[in-house]
Amino acid sequence: MRLSTRGRYGTMALLDMALHANNGPVPLKDIARRQTIPLHYLEHLIGPLVAAGIVGSTRGARGGFHLLKAPKDIKLSEVIYLLEGSMAPVGCVTNPESCPRAESCVTRDVWDEVKRAVDGVLEATTLQDLVDRQKKKDQATKGMYHI
């Protein structure tokens, strides 16, 4: 199972907004530069996040995007489901009618377990968790390069 760039870049953009929230709205061009995401791609990703009420926008010279919820209230499951859809590794997990053997197939049971495990991690992880992890990594790497 693999996340597409939609899920990865969307999560990175939200993390960037959370890390820079104290500076006011964050321009997409700044997020794109810091996260090395193509700006035109980021422009397409931001729409669903705005429509879902996760991100808001401010127009004008000092405009940009900002989180509408506290990072602790944004679960990765919400973001990934919005941008990627189901995390089921095969279609029959979410749509058993698509396979006549779904009820008797033991491999489907394993794929269902994989989906539940991934969903559990995404449900238990918030944007605030990512902010905290990023700050720890930043501190660790700062100490690493001082001589």
C-alpha positions as a Markdown table, in Angstrom:
| # | Residue | x | y | z |
|---|---|---|---|---|
| 1 | Met | 0.0 | 0.0 | 0.0 |
| 2 | Arg | 1.3 | 3.4 | -0.9 |
| 3 | Leu | 0.1 | 6.9 | -0.3 |
| 4 | Ser | 0.0 | 9.1 | -3.4 |
| 5 | Thr | 1.5 | 12.6 | -3.5 |
| 6 | Arg | -2.0 | 14.0 | -2.7 |
| 7 | Gly | -1.9 | 12.5 | 0.8 |
| 8 | Arg | 1.8 | 13.2 | 1.4 |
| 9 | Tyr | 1.9 | 16.7 | 0.1 |
| 10 | Gly | -1.4 | 17.6 | 1.7 |
| 11 | Thr | -0.1 | 16.5 | 5.1 |
| 12 | Met | 3.1 | 18.3 | 4.6 |
| 13 | Ala | 1.3 | 21.5 | 3.7 |
| 14 | Leu | -0.9 | 21.3 | 6.8 |
| 15 | Leu | 2.2 | 20.7 | 8.9 |
| 16 | Asp | 3.9 | 23.7 | 7.4 |
| 17 | Met | 0.8 | 25.9 | 8.2 |
| 18 | Ala | 0.8 | 24.6 | 11.8 |
| 19 | Leu | 4.5 | 25.3 | 12.2 |
| 20 | His | 4.2 | 28.8 | 10.9 |
| 21 | Ala | 0.8 | 29.7 | 12.4 |
| 22 | Asn | 2.3 | 32.4 | 14.6 |
| 23 | Asn | 3.3 | 34.4 | 11.6 |
| 24 | Gly | -0.3 | 34.8 | 10.3 |
| 25 | Pro | -1.7 | 33.4 | 7.1 |
| 26 | Val | 0.9 | 31.4 | 5.1 |
| 27 | Pro | 1.2 | 32.0 | 1.4 |
| 28 | Leu | 1.1 | 28.9 | -0.7 |
| 29 | Lys | 4.3 | 29.9 | -2.5 |
| 30 | Asp | 6.1 | 29.8 | 0.9 |
| 31 | Ile | 4.8 | 26.3 | 1.7 |
| 32 | Ala | 5.7 | 25.1 | -1.8 |
| 33 | Arg | 9.2 | 26.4 | -1.4 |
| 34 | Arg | 9.9 | 25.1 | 2.1 |
| 35 | Gln | 8.3 | 21.7 | 1.4 |
| 36 | Thr | 9.6 | 21.4 | -2.2 |
| 37 | Ile | 6.0 | 20.9 | -3.5 |
| 38 | Pro | 5.2 | 22.2 | -7.0 |
| 39 | Leu | 3.1 | 25.3 | -6.5 |
| 40 | His | 0.5 | 24.4 | -9.2 |
| 41 | Tyr | 0.0 | 21.0 | -7.5 |
| 42 | Leu | -0.4 | 22.6 | -4.1 |
| 43 | Glu | -3.0 | 24.9 | -5.5 |
| 44 | His | -5.1 | 21.9 | -6.5 |
| 45 | Leu | -4.7 | 20.2 | -3.1 |
| 46 | Ile | -5.8 | 23.2 | -1.1 |
| 47 | Gly | -9.3 | 23.3 | -2.5 |
| 48 | Pro | -10.6 | 20.1 | -0.8 |
| 49 | Leu | -8.9 | 21.2 | 2.5 |
| 50 | Val | -10.8 | 24.5 | 2.3 |
| 51 | Ala | -14.1 | 22.8 | 1.3 |
| 52 | Ala | -13.8 | 20.4 | 4.3 |
| 53 | Gly | -13.3 | 23.3 | 6.8 |
| 54 | Ile | -9.8 | 22.3 | 7.7 |
| 55 | Val | -8.1 | 25.3 | 6.1 |
| 56 | Gly | -9.3 | 28.9 | 5.6 |
| 57 | Ser | -7.9 | 31.6 | 3.4 |
| 58 | Thr | -7.2 | 35.3 | 3.8 |
| 59 | Arg | -7.0 | 37.6 | 0.7 |
| 60 | Gly | -4.7 | 40.5 | 0.2 |
| 61 | Ala | -1.1 | 41.5 | 0.3 |
| 62 | Arg | -0.6 | 39.7 | 3.7 |
| 63 | Gly | -3.0 | 36.9 | 2.8 |
| 64 | Gly | -2.5 | 33.2 | 2.6 |
| 65 | Phe | -3.9 | 30.1 | 4.2 |
| 66 | His | -4.4 | 29.1 | 7.9 |
| 67 | Leu | -5.8 | 26.2 | 9.9 |
| 68 | Leu | -9.4 | 26.6 | 10.9 |
| 69 | Lys | -9.0 | 24.0 | 13.7 |
| 70 | Ala | -6.3 | 23.6 | 16.3 |
| 71 | Pro | -3.7 | 21.1 | 15.2 |
| 72 | Lys | -4.7 | 18.8 | 18.1 |
| 73 | Asp | -8.2 | 18.6 | 16.5 |
| 74 | Ile | -7.0 | 17.5 | 13.1 |
| 75 | Lys | -6.6 | 13.8 | 12.8 |
| 76 | Leu | -4.5 | 12.4 | 10.0 |
| 77 | Ser | -7.4 | 10.0 | 9.2 |
| 78 | Glu | -9.5 | 13.0 | 8.3 |
| 79 | Val | -6.9 | 14.4 | 6.0 |
| 80 | Ile | -5.9 | 11.2 | 4.3 |
| 81 | Tyr | -9.5 | 10.0 | 3.8 |
| 82 | Leu | -10.3 | 13.4 | 2.3 |
| 83 | Leu | -7.3 | 13.5 | -0.1 |
| 84 | Glu | -6.9 | 9.7 | -0.8 |
| 85 | Gly | -10.1 | 8.0 | 0.0 |
| 86 | Ser | -10.1 | 4.6 | 1.7 |
| 87 | Met | -6.8 | 3.1 | 2.8 |
| 88 | Ala | -8.0 | -0.4 | 2.0 |
| 89 | Pro | -5.2 | -2.2 | 0.0 |
| 90 | Val | -7.8 | -4.0 | -2.2 |
| 91 | Gly | -11.3 | -3.0 | -3.3 |
| 92 | Cys | -13.1 | -5.9 | -1.8 |
| 93 | Val | -12.4 | -4.8 | 1.8 |
| 94 | Thr | -14.6 | -1.7 | 1.4 |
| 95 | Asn | -16.9 | -3.2 | -1.2 |
| 96 | Pro | -17.4 | -7.0 | -0.5 |
| 97 | Glu | -20.1 | -7.1 | -3.2 |
| 98 | Ser | -17.3 | -6.6 | -5.8 |
| 99 | Cys | -16.0 | -10.1 | -5.3 |
| 100 | Pro | -18.2 | -13.3 | -5.2 |
| 101 | Arg | -15.6 | -15.0 | -2.9 |
| 102 | Ala | -15.4 | -12.1 | -0.3 |
| 103 | Glu | -17.1 | -14.0 | 2.5 |
| 104 | Ser | -14.9 | -17.1 | 2.2 |
| 105 | Cys | -11.6 | -15.5 | 1.2 |
| 106 | Val | -8.9 | -15.6 | 3.9 |
| 107 | Thr | -6.6 | -13.1 | 2.0 |
| 108 | Arg | -9.4 | -10.6 | 2.2 |
| 109 | Asp | -9.4 | -11.0 | 6.0 |
| 110 | Val | -5.7 | -10.1 | 6.0 |
| 111 | Trp | -6.2 | -7.1 | 3.8 |
| 112 | Asp | -9.0 | -6.0 | 6.2 |
| 113 | Glu | -6.6 | -6.3 | 9.1 |
| 114 | Val | -4.0 | -4.2 | 7.2 |
| 115 | Lys | -6.7 | -1.5 | 6.6 |
| 116 | Arg | -7.8 | -1.5 | 10.2 |
| 117 | Ala | -4.1 | -1.2 | 11.4 |
| 118 | Val | -3.5 | 1.8 | 9.1 |
| 119 | Asp | -6.8 | 3.4 | 10.0 |
| 120 | Gly | -5.8 | 3.0 | 13.7 |
| 121 | Val | -2.5 | 4.8 | 13.3 |
| 122 | Leu | -4.1 | 7.6 | 11.2 |
| 123 | Glu | -7.0 | 8.0 | 13.7 |
| 124 | Ala | -4.6 | 8.1 | 16.7 |
| 125 | Thr | -2.2 | 10.7 | 15.1 |
| 126 | Thr | -3.0 | 14.4 | 15.0 |
| 127 | Leu | -1.4 | 17.3 | 13.3 |
| 128 | Gln | -0.2 | 18.4 | 16.7 |
| 129 | Asp | 1.6 | 15.0 | 17.0 |
| 130 | Leu | 3.4 | 15.8 | 13.8 |
| 131 | Val | 4.3 | 19.3 | 15.0 |
| 132 | Asp | 5.8 | 17.9 | 18.2 |
| 133 | Arg | 7.7 | 15.3 | 16.3 |
| 134 | Gln | 9.1 | 17.9 | 13.8 |
| 135 | Lys | 10.2 | 20.2 | 16.6 |
| 136 | Lys | 12.1 | 17.2 | 18.3 |
| 137 | Lys | 13.8 | 16.3 | 15.0 |
| 138 | Asp | 14.7 | 20.0 | 14.5 |
| 139 | Gln | 16.3 | 20.2 | 17.9 |
| 140 | Ala | 18.1 | 16.9 | 17.4 |
| 141 | Thr | 19.6 | 17.9 | 14.1 |
| 142 | Lys | 20.6 | 21.4 | 15.4 |
| 143 | Gly | 22.7 | 19.7 | 18.1 |
| 144 | Met | 24.1 | 17.3 | 15.5 |
| 145 | Tyr | 25.9 | 19.9 | 13.4 |
| 146 | His | 27.3 | 22.2 | 16.1 |
| 147 | Ile | 31.1 | 21.8 | 16.5 |
